[in-house]
Amino acid sequence: MNALERLLLPDVQAQTDTRQLRIDGVGIKNVRYPLTIRSTETAFATVAHLTMSVGLSAAIKGTHMSRFIEVLEAQTEALDQPRFMAMAVNMLERLEAQTGTIDMRFPYFIQRIAPVSLVKSLLDIDVSWRAHITDQGINELWLKVVVPATSLCPCSKDISDYGAHNQRSHISIEVALAEAMTIEALMDIADQSASCEVYGLLKRADEKYVTERAYDNPKFVEDIVRDVALALSTDSRVRDYIVDVENFESIHNHSAFARITGVGLATSFGYAS
């Protein structure tokens, strides 16, 4: 198809819509795409799931869906948080929109060293980045991690002659950032708030260590969520936060959970891109 033929094709999406209803978000959902992510100095390849959307004026019939993929195809460098926000800005320019959001979910692997044997293994966590640009032109960047951990019940320890029941926990931390914050920084907050960290590989001496460490550091789900919230509320990189902790009970067929929402020490509104 030559340039003249393209010019002669009707652009249906650009036609005027007479219903006068603005659309808050329209775009593409659950796009699976290979990307390189940079959280620290080291970049790694992953496969991300993305949802990309823009606000659509009441006067315009439809958006140009192919341009979302063009924005992805134009991304050739490793994505750190500033470049991710820049990609959202580029999306709005490409789609001629005033508001928009990119949600990106991907698995993240961190190397863990066992506490006694020092064997190395990879631990996977779920990570989400969300870039949102408001109609006031404010850039917002949200970072979310879901970190597995161990919790040991203080009540069980106190009332039992020996032993105490424990459970695997999922510590979900979602923060609105005032400045860049690594995935590892949020993982550290989660680890320090639990009874004990979890590892991909443990030898017998390591199992003894982590079992006794959890026993010496019992935490209710309420304790974990409060400790995480306390750390976030005193962090100058954090503007807003949501903490959810779920304990997958070992002596019940249900989970225990707790949630706290709050604000950090950040004084600037919006992400400094």
N, C-alpha and C positions, 0 to 999 in steps of 0.2 A: 504494500500500500504506500503510495507516494504522498508527499505533503499536501498536494491539492485534494486528493481523495479524503485525507483526514479532515481537512477544513470543511469539506462538504457534508461530513457525517453530522447528524444532529447531536447536540449535547443536552440530553434529556434532563440530567441532574441539575443543570444550571437554569432550567425553566422556573418561572415564578409559580409559587404555590399560593392559592387563594384562601386557604383555611386559617391562615394567620396564627399558627401554633408553633412556638419555638420548641425545638427538641434539645433537651439537656445534654444528651450524649448519644452519638451514633458512630459506629465504626466496625472494627473487626475483633473477634473474640477467640481466645484459645488458639492463637497462632504458635506453632512449635518452630523454634528457630535457633540455629547454632550461634552462640555469641561467646566472646572472650570477656571475662569479668575481672576487674582489678579492685580489690578491697585494700590490700596492703601493697608492698612493692612487687609482689609476685602476682602475675596474671595467670588465669586458668581458663580452659575451655569448658563450656557447659552447653546444655540444651535448655533454653528458656521457653516458658509459656507466656505469651503476651496478649493483653487486651488493650487496644488503642481506640480512643474515641475523642470526638470533638463536639462542641455545641454547634447547632445548626440554626441559622436565622429563620424566622417565621416566613420570610419571603422566598426562601430557596427550597426547591423541591427535594433535592437529595445531595448527599456528599459524594465525593469521588473516591470510592473504596480502594482503587488500585494505588492511590497515592500513599496510603499507609504502608503498603509493602515497599514502595519506592523509598520511603524514609528508612525502613529497615535495611534495604539493600545498600543504601548510601553509608551505612555505619561500618567502617572498615577498621577502626582502631579499637583497642580494648576499652570497654566501658567502665569508667569509674563514675562516681556520683555526679561530678560536674558535667561530664560528657552525657550522662543519662538525662540530666535536666536540659542540656543543650539539644538533645534529640527531641525532647518534648516541644521546645521552642521552635525547632525546625518543622515539626509536624504541623503546628499551628500556621506557620508561614506557608507551608506547602498546601494545606487545606483551606487557606484563607479564612481561618476561624479565630475567635476571640478567647475561647476557653477550650481546655482539653486535658486529657488524662492518659498516661501510660502506666499500666500495671504489669509488672514483670515478676514471675516466680521461677525459681531455679534451685536445684540441689547444690549445696556447697559442701566441700570436703575439707576438713582440717586434720592435720596430723597430730595425733595424741601420743605421748610417751608414757608408758606404764610406770607407776610410782616406784616399784621395787626392781623389777627385771629390766626396766628401761627399753623394752621392746616397743617398736613403733608400729602404729596402725592408723588407718583413716576412720574418722567419724563423720557421718553425713548429717547435715541439718537442712531444714527447709528455710529458704530466704525469699523475701519479697521486697521489691523496690516499687514505690509509686510516686510518679511525678505528676503534679496537678498544677495547672495554671488557671487562675480565677479570672473573672471578667473585670476585676480591678487591676489585672496585670501582676498579681502576686504569685511568685513561684513557691510551691510547697513540695518538699521532698520527705516522704515517709519511708522508713526502713523497718522491716519486721524479720525477726528470727524466731524459730521454734526449736528450742534446745532440749534434748533429752537429759534427764538427771535422775538421781536417786533421792528418795525421802524416806525417813524412818520415823515411825509414830512415837512421839514423846509419851503419850498415855500408855501405849502398849509396853514400852520400856519400863515405865514407872510401876505398873501393876503386876508385871510378870516376874516370876522367880528367876527365869532365865529366858533370854531371847527377846525379840521384839519384831513385829511384822513391819516389812518395808514394801515400797512400791516404786515402780518407774514413774517418773513425772515428765510432763511436757510443759516447759516454761516458755510461754509466748510473750515476746516483748515487741511492741510496735511504738515507734517514736517519730514525731515530727521534728526535723532537724533544723537548727539554726546554722550549723556548719557541718562539714564532713565528719562522719563517725564510722569506724570500721566495723565490719561484721564481728571480728574477733573481740572488739570492745564490749559489745552486747553479750556475746557468749561468756566472757569473763564475769560479767555481772550475774548472769544466770548461774554459772558454776559456783560462784562464791555464796550464793543465796540458798543453795540446796544442801542436803545432808552430805552428798558426795557426787563427784562427776561420774560419768559413764565412759567406757572405753570400747574400742573395737576389738582389742585383743588383750587378754590378761593371762598371766601364768599363775600358778598356785600361790606364790608369795604375794602377788598383786591382789588376788582375791581375798586373802587374809587381811591385807592392808585396807582395801576399800570397804570390806564388811565392818571392820573395827572402826574405821573413820566415820562411817554412817552411824554406827551405834553411839559413838561419842558426840555426835552432832545431830541429835534428833530434831525434826522440823515437821510441824503441821503444815498443811497446804496454806493456812493463814499466815504462818511464819514466813514461808517462802515468798508469797506475793507481797507482803509488807517489806521484806528486806530488799526485794527488787525495786519496789516503788521508792523506797528511801534513797537508794543509790541514784535513781533517775532524777528524783526531785532536787538533788544537789549537783547536777551535772549541767554545766554551762552550754553544752552542745545541744541539749534537749529543750524543746519548746513545749510539746505536749507528749503524753505517753498513755498507752493502754497495756496493762499487764494481765494476762490470763494464765493461771496455773491449773493444770489438771493432773490429779493423782489417780493412776489406774490401780485401784485397790487390789491387794492380794488376798484379802479375807472376805471381800464382798463381790457381788456381781454387778457393781456399779462404780462409777468414778466419783471422787470428791473434787470440787473446783472452787476457785476464788478469783475475783477480779478487782482491780483498782485502776481508776483513771485519774490523771493529774497533770501537773505542769512542772517543767524543769526550770532551771535558772536563766535560760536564754531570754534576752530582752528584745532581740530583733524579731520582727514578724516576717516569717517567710525565709526560704533557704537562700543563702548568699551564693548565687551561682557565679 
